[in-house]
Amino acid sequence: MGLNTKERQKVTYFIGTEVENTPLKGEKMLFVVGVQPVEEIIQHANKHNLKCLYFGTSQSFTPENETDWDQWHDMLESLLKKGFWCTLDYDVHYTEEVLELGLDEYDNFINMISVKLPYISQYNYNATVKIDDTTWGYSNPGVWCHSLHSLMNRNAYTDWREYIGDTEV
């Protein structure tokens, strides 16, 4: 009964409230699917008096080549420089490349690192999530291990039913 990601990607812009547990939870935002023209994004944001933008919506952050990466970087950096809050939702396998974009230099940038873990409720109480490095001692001072059960804290949880009420732009 999951949402159809391909269907959701057909909508380029929509407005809604951030329901996920980020620094912008509860804020009205413009959700953007894929790379879009900066001036068009600004027009939509200004028309609806929005300063918070969410990119990679509907799992649309999928750069495949240098041109794609440049387009994402240029779009995001332009909006960050104009003072917009920008969240980028991306899969964990893109972490190094996103870090290399230099967007973390902006205090108004939020990394939403997506770690897909299907059937999470079926793991037993002993399951552990290890935040690791690409190889021993590569870039992190060590590893962090968390009980999967404790990570599933009610305060961090967003039920799928909360993803309602968005308005297509």
N, C-alpha and C positions, 0 to 999 in steps of 0.2 A: 504493500500500500504506500510505497514511497512516492515522493514528488518526482515528476518527470523533468530531469535537468535539461534535456534538449528542448522541451516545450518552453521551459522557463527562460531559456536563452533567446527565444524569439522576441522577448520584450527587452528593449534597449535601456529604457529608463523607467524607474518607478520610485515613488516616494513612500516612505514608511518610517516607523519608529525602530530604532536599534533595540532588539530584544535580547541579544547575546551579551554575555558578561564582559564587556570591554569598558575602557574609560568613557565611552560615549553612550553607554546603556541609557535608554530612555529618551535620547535625542532624536529629533526628526532628521532624516537624511535623504539624500538623493542616492539611490542605488544605481550603479552603472554596469552594464554588461559589456565586456570587451573594451577595446581601445576606441575612444570616440573623440571627435574634435573638441579641443579645449574651449573654444568660444561657445560652442553649443552647450557644453556642460555648464559653463558659467551662466549662460542665458537661462537655463532651466533652474539652476540654483538660485539666481537672483530673483527670478519670477516668483519663486516659492519661499524666498527669504531663508535660504538654507546655507549654513556654513560647514556642514558635515557631509562628506562624500564617501561612498563605499564602493570600492573597485574589486573586480574579480568575482562579482556577484554571479550566482548560479554556476559556480565553478568555471568561470570564463577566462581565468588567467592560465593560458596555455601557450606561452611563447615557444616558438620552434626554431627560430634562427636569430641572427644578430639584428636584423631589421625589426623583428617583433620586439626584441628586448629594448631597442632604441625608442620605439614608439611608446611602449609602456613607461619607460624612464622619462621621456620628454613630457608626456601628458601629466604624469604624477608630479614631477618637479615643478612644472609651470603652475599647477594649482596649489602646491605647498607654498611656493614663493608668494602667491597672492593671498596667503593666509587661511586657506581652506584646511580643515581637518580632513585627512585622507587615510582611510583604512584600506589596506590591500590584503585580500583573502587569497591565500595561495597554498598549494600542497607542500608538505614538508620536504619533498625532494627538490624543491627550488630554493631552499634556504640560503645556500652559499651564493647563488647568482643574485638573489634579491639583496642580500647584504652588500654585494659588490656594486649595486646601483647607487649607494651612498645616500639613500633616502632617510636612513636612521639619523642623519645629521640634523634633521628637522624635528623639533619637539611636537609638531602637529601631525606626525606620521605614526600610524599604528600598524604593526605587523599582526595579521591574523593568520597564524601558521596552522594549517589544517592537517590533522593527523587522522586518517580514516582508520577506524577500528570497528568493523562490523560485529554484530552479535555480542556487544560488550556486556550485556546483562547475563550472558551464559558463562562467563569466566567465574571460577570459584573465588573464595575470599582471599586466597593466597596470591592471586595474580599481581604482578609487579610491572610497572612501566619504568623503563630505564631510559633516561635522557643521556645519550651517549655521544661520542665523537665519531668521525668517519673512520678513524683508526686510533690505536692507543697513543695518547699524548699529542695528537695532531694540532688541535686548536683550543681545546678546553682544559681547564686545570684538573679535571676529574670527571666523574659521572654523578648523576642524581637519580636515585631510585625512589619511586613513590608507590605506595599501595594503590592499585587500581581502584579499590573500593573507596579509599579516602579521596581520590581525585573526582569521584562521582558524587561530590558534595552537592546538596540541594541548592546552595547559594550560587553554584556555577552552572546549574542545569537550565536548559531552555527546551521546553516541550515543543514538538513540531506544531502543535495547535496554536502556538503563539505567532507563527508566521502567517498572519492574516491581516487584512485591512490595508494592504499596500494599494497605492493608486498608480496606475500606469500613466506615464507622462507622454 
